[in-house]
């Protein structure tokens, strides 16, 4: 029996509370990146399916927006509980469809649970908040501000972290009182479809959550342009994000974008080399480097550059690459053939540009989109390897002499998502973090993300923020209400600003 035959796979669209076939009667082929075998054939939606899903969400919004925040919170907790009950199944499904090692997939499932729980807690506070009174320089009028759900929103998510990027959008959208049309990546739709089943079992009303699988052309573009979609929240590549923004502009709708990165980790000479090695390897090779937050640009102070490079080369050589279900495997395959080919082109370009290749391990023999950890040093600053997002396990190292030089090199990029600083000097760590043009900075810490904080970046990496209260606010509209001061008594749920 093949691995994917162990699973009951969802393969249909989920629209208005029903599982259904697509209008176009076409299907997507979903592949196991470890073996290149076909896992399933999933319905491919078209513009007519998108219209049905959007109209279902718009109808449901009329009722859903009137539910109490406490009711929405209870459903979010029920979703979190459903995910927890299927923890191992969902982790295995991610490893099968995405290729990440099973232990990494388990981390992702825990993140999904934590995100739904966090936004359930935020939702429980919304009923008490109600309106906020605003102080104005007049005794004749009373002003207040309300936060209201944006409407039916489109969520377009990528393939590198199935369910995680979905939870980061879906949980706050539902907490705010929005209804949702979710487009998973056509490459990794299986975990999101299973999540839709959990949402249905949790008792979320018909039409509140709809899932349409398909390509960007057939599904993403019609979602972004649909006049009944109030907002689009997109995570993916910068070029596609720019196209989403252009398409959404025709109907003047809200847009949030979480896009690419080309991030640096700065290692000072006083750093703990063991810690630095762990943080560099984790930032470059976790999820096979398929992270917008990959800190694949390593800036190391010159006195320890050779020592750190030697440790990293040893770590890369010893990294176990293989089937994500096999014990001891530390890195799985890239998720799809196109990404595999892209990474191979960058490695070839680095060699041609004169960068010194320190380690390029051989991938496991046979089928699968495997690429071993690869490291270049002495990268010319104008090289595409140094400046462009590769989205694979390719690490590039350059040395620096001064703190200002390191900050300048780290900021010399069109992106600004994350950065890491490694130093024993706490003052310097905070000082450098303050100068870095990035939305998230870790100091002597791995890339730990908590739903209570924030996620997003500067420059071409983001528009808006996810997680924390900022993620909830992204799905809310602001309404000002002004009336004569004596016209009505303030309702019980109005608080002072």
N, C-alpha and C positions, 0 to 999 in steps of 0.2 A: 504493500500500500504506500502510495506517495504521501509526502508530508501534508500537502494541502487537502488530501482526502480525509484528514483527521477533523477538519473544521466544517461546520455548517456555515456556508458563506452566503451573505446577503448580496444580491446582484441587481436588484431592481431600484427604480427611483422611489423616493418617499415623498408623496405630494398629498396635502390635505388629509393626512392621517391614513393614507392607503399606500401599499406597495404596488407599483404598476410598471408596465413596460413603457418605453419611450415611443412617442408618436412616429418617429422616423424608422423604428424597428431596426436600428443599428446597434452594434455592441462594441465595447472596448475590450481589447485583450490585455489582461493583467498578468504580469510575469514575475516569477521568483528570481530576484537578481543573483542569488547564489548558484542557481542551476540553469537559468534561462528557460526553464519550463513554464508553460502556461498554467497559471493557477485557476483562472476563472475568466468568464466573459461577462462583463458588466454592461448594463444598459447605457447607451450614449444618448443623452438628451439633446433636443434641438430647441430652436427658438419658441416653438409652440409649447413644449414642455416647460420652458422657463416662464412663459406667460401664464400658464396654469398655476405654477408654483407661486409666482408673485401675486396673482390675484387671490389665491388661497390665503397667503400671508396677510394681504391687505384686508380681506374680509375678517380674518381672525383678530386683527389688530383692534377692530372696533370694540370687541369684548375684552380681549386680553389686557388692553391698557387700563381698563376699569377694575381689574383684579387688585386686591390689596397687595402691598409689598410682602406681607407675611405669607400670603398664599403662594406667591412666586418663590419666596425663600424655601418654603416646604418642598416645592417641586425640585428646586436646585439640590436640596439635600437628598431627595429621593434619587436623583440622577447620580450624585456622588456615591450613594449607597449601591446603586446598580453597577456602577463601574467597579467599585470595590469587590462586589460579589463575583465579577467576571475578570478579576485582576490578571490571573495567569492566562486565561484565554485571550484577552486583549493584548497582553505582552507578546504572546506567541504569534498572534495575527500580525502585529507590527513587524516582528522579526522576519516573518514569512514574506510580507509584502514590501517592506522597506529595506531589509537586509541588515539592520543593526543587531549587535549581539543581544542575547536575551536579557542580560543584566541591565543594559542600557534601556531596553524597552520597558523593563519593570520600573525604572526611574521615571520614565515618561508617564506611565499609568499613575504613579503616585502624584505626579505634578497635576494631572487632570483632576484627580480626586481633590487635591488641596485647592485648586482653583475654583471648582464648583462650591466647595465648602466656604471659601473666603467670600465669594460674592453672595452666597446665601446669608452670611452674616451682615454684609453691607446692605442687602435688600431689607433685612429686618429693621434697619434704622430709618428707612425711607418714609414709612407711615408717620413716624414721630416728627420728621423734619418738616414735611408739608411745604408751606410757604415761609420765606424769610423776609422779615420786615427790613426795609432799607431806610436809613436815616436821610431825610431830605431837608433843605433849608426853607421849609414852609410848614406852617401849622394848619393850612387849609386843606392839605391833601395827605393821603396815606398811600405809601408805595410799598409794594412787595414784589418778590421774585419767586417764581415757581420753576422747578425742574421737571420736565415732562418727557416721556419717551419719544424718540425721533420718528418712529413709524415702522414700516416693513423695511428691513435692512438686508443687504447682500453681503455675505461673508465668503471671501475667496481665499483658500488656504493652500499651502505648498506641500511638497512630498517629503521634505527632510525630517519633519517631526509630526507624523500623523497623530491626530487627536490633541496634541499639546497646543498647537497654534489655533486649532478649532476651539478648545476650551477657553483660551485667552480671549477670544472674541464672543463666543456663544454665551458663556456664563454671565458676563456683564450686560450683554444685550438683553437676555431674558430677565435679569434682575431689574433693569431699567424699565421694563414693560414693552420692549420691542418684540416684533415677530421677525422670523428669520428665514432666508433662503440661503442654504449653505451649498457652495460648490467645492467639493474636495478636488485634489489633484487627480487627473485621469490616470496617473501612474500608481498612486497609493489610495484608491477609494475604499478598500475593504475595511480598515479600522473605523472610518467615519460612518460607513453604512451600519456596522455593528453598534456604534454609538447611537445612531438613529433608532435602532430597535430598543435600546435601553431607555431612551427618552420616551418612546411610545409607551413602554411598560411602566414608566414612572407616573403616567397619567397626565402628561402635558397635552392640553386640548388640541383637537384637529386644527391644522393650518398654522399653528404657532411656530413649528419647526418643519421645514421642508428641505429635502436633500436631493439635488440634481447633479448627477455625474455626467461628465463629458469634457470636451476640449475647451480651450480658451475662446476659440473662434465661435463654436456652436453654443456655448453656455456663458462663458465669462463676459463676452462683449454684449450679448443681449441683456444680461443682468445689469451691467454698468450703464446701459442706455435706457433701461425701462423707466417710463415716467412715474410708475407707482412705487419704485424703490426710492426710499428717502435718503439712504446713505449706503456707500460701499466701503467696506473695510477689507483691504487687500494685503496679503503677505506674499512676497515672491521677489523676483529679480527686478532690478531698477528699470531696465528697458520696458518690461511688461507693465510695471507700475506706472510709468509715464504714459503708456497707452491707455491704461484704465482711467487715469486722471483726464486725459483728453476726451475720451468717450463720455465720461460722466459730466463733463462740462456742458454738453449739449442740453442736458436737462437740469443743470444748476443744482446738483445734489451734493451732500457732504461726502468727503473722501478722507479716509485714513489710510496711510501707506506705511508698511514695514518692509524695507527693501534691503539692499545689499550692504556689504561692509568690506573693508580691507584694513583690519585692525592690528595694532601693535601691542606687543608685550615688551616692556622696558626692564632690563635686568641690570642693576647696578653692581659695582664690584664688591660691595659689602654683603651681597645677597647670600643666603643659605643655598649652596649649589644643589643640594638634594631637592629642596623645595622648588627652586627655579626649574630644575629638570622636569619635575612633576607638572608644574604649571604650564611650561612651554609645550610639553607633549600632550597634555590634556587639551590645551587651547587649539592645537593644530590637528590632532588625530582623533579626538572624540567624534563619534558618528561619522567616521572616515573623512573628517574634515568638512563634511557637508553642513556647515553652520554659517549663517550670516554673521555670527559673532566670533568666527574663527580668528584667533590671534596668530595668524600665520606669518606676520612680519616680526621677526625677533631682533630687537635692538639691544645689544649687550655691550657693557663698558669694556674697553679694550683689554685691561689687565686680566680679565677672566674669559675673554672670548674663545680662546683655544680650548680651555678646560671645559667650558659649557658645550662647545661644539662636539667635543669628544664624547661627553656624556650623552648628548642627544643622539649622536650617531649610534652609540651602543644601544640606547633605548629603542630607536627605530629598528635596528637590526633584530632585536629580541622580541619585538611586537608580533604576537601570533595573529595571523590573518587567515580567516577561513569561514566555514559554515557557521552562522550565528547560533545554531542550536548545539554545536559541539562544545564540550567542557573546555575551559581554558582559552577559548578564542577571545581576543581583545578587540579585534576590528573586523567588521564584515565587509561585504562588497559595496561598491557604489550602487546607487539605487536603480540606475537605468543605463542603457547603452549610450544614449546621447551624452550623459554626464561622463561616462568612462572615456569616450572618444575626446571630449573636451579637455579632460585632465591630461590625457596622453599628448595632446597637441601642446599644452602649456609646458610639459616636461621637455618635449622636443625643442620648443622655442627657447627655453632657458639654456639648454646646451648650445644652441646656435648663437645666443646673445653673449656667450662667453662667461656665464655664471659657472662657478665651480661646483660640480655635482659631488657631494660628499657621500651620499648613500642613496641608492635606488635598488631596493630589494626586489627579488623576483616574486611575483604573485604565485599562488597555488596553481598547479597545472590543471588543465581541463576547463570546463565551462564556468561561467560566472564573471561578474564585472569587478574583479579584484584588482586593486592597486596597492602595493606595499607603501608604507611611509617613505617619503622622499625628502631629501634635504639639500638645499643649495646654500653656499656661502659666497661672500664677495659679490653680491647682487648689484649691478649698476642701478642707480636710483630711478633711471628712466625705463627700466625693463618692465614689460607687461607682467612678469612674475611678481614684481614688487608693487605694481600699481593697480592691477586688475584682480577682481575676485575670481579665484580658481574653483572653489567649492570642491576641494578634494584634499587628500592628505599630503600636501606639498608645503614644506616649511622653508622659509627664506631668512637668512641671518646676515646682519650687518653690524659692525662695531661702531662705537662712538667714544668721544673723549670727554665731553662736558654735559652737564645736565641740560643746558639750553640747547645744545645740539640734538640731544635725544628728544626733547619736546618738539623741536622744529621738525625733525624727521617723522615723528609720530603724527603730527598734524598736517604733514605734507601729503594730503590725500583728499579726493573729492567726497569721501565717506566720513562718517563720524559716529559709528554705532557704539563700540566698546573699546576698552583698553585695560591693560593690566600693568601694575607697577610692582616690582620685586626689590625690596630693600630692607635692611635692618633698621634704618633711620626713619622712625615714624613721622617726624617732622617733614623730611624730604618726601615721603610717600604722599602726605596730604598736600604738600606744596605742588608737586608734579601733577597730582590728580586735578587740582584746581586749574592748571594751565592746559590740560588736555581737552581738545574739542571732541568730546564723546559723550553720549547719553548715559553710559554706564561705565564705571571704573572700579575694578577690583584691586585691592592692595594686599599682597601676600595671601591671596585667596583664590580658590578655583572658581569656575564660572557657575557659582551657586545663584539661583534665581528664586526669589520668594514672591508669591502673588500679592503680598502686601506692599511691595515697592513699586517700581516703574520699569517699563521697557520701551526703548525707542532711542533714536539718535539724532545727531546734528546733520547738517548739509544734505547730501543726497541719500542718506540712509533712512529717513523717516519724515512723515508728516503726522503729527499727533503722538500720543503715548498709549501704551497698553498696560494692563495690570494696575494694581492699587486703585485708589479712588479715581485716578485719571482714566482708567479703562472704563469705569462706569460712566463718567462724564462724557466720554466719547459717543455714547448712545443716548444722550439727553439733549433736549432743546431748552433754551432759557426763555421764559415768558415774564415780562414785567406787567404788573397790574397796578393801575393808579386810579384812585377814587377820592371823592370828597371825604375829609377826615371824619365827619359825623354820619356818613351815609349808611354804614353797617358796622356792627361789632366785629372785631377780629375773631375768626374761627379758632377753635381750640388748638389746631395743629399749626398755627402761625407762630414762629419764633422770632426773636430779635436777631438781626444780622450782626 
